């Protein structure tokens, strides 16, 4: 019985200590990464004052949004092409099986013999 009590206490203590250590390490790594990103952004845009750098970052963000929109439209076009191809194949298969092409996507109940 005493071993079970020690296990529960040790497990709880280990969870708390592990959570604290993990949190501290996470904060340290995140702060170091943010400092590194700031240095890289300052080195990437030399000779610009802070306001110009902010404007440049906003322009980069706007161009990223435009790229995302273009990619989304391209994907929508590809999906429409795939849907058309699927419909064509479905019609071809239904005519091969001797069934007239169905309008819509309704499935008929199987015929009982």
Secondary structure, DSSP 4 states (H G I P E B T S, - for coil): -HHHHHHHHHHHHHHHHHHHHHHHHHHHHHHHHHHHHHHHHHHHTTT--HHHHHHHHHHHHHHHHHHHHHHHHHHHHHHHHHHHHHHHHHHHHHHHTTPPPPSSSPPPPPPP-
